[in-house]
């Protein structure tokens, strides 16, 4: 029995945690490391960024629709300020 999450598993996770956090899909970004992570995020209306540390290339992740890719968590941290994670959520844009 495999313990690797599937696209369906990830889709269930995405569709459950966003409302529990009080967020709409437009206010959240899915972070994954596989093509099916990106696809599951898109299936539930979430934009996705990916880490290449899952063994999938940046080209494959971009082809699946990843908004941005990073080599690993350290690379994401190093480029955090320019990443999609720093964009204001639509409901907060222009406030403050």
Secondary structure, 3 states (H helix, E strand, C coil): CCCCCCHHHHHHHHHHHHHHCCCCHHHCEEEECCHHHHHHHHHCCCEEEEEHHHCCCHHHHHHHCCCEEECCHHHHHHCHHHCHHHCCCCCCCCCC
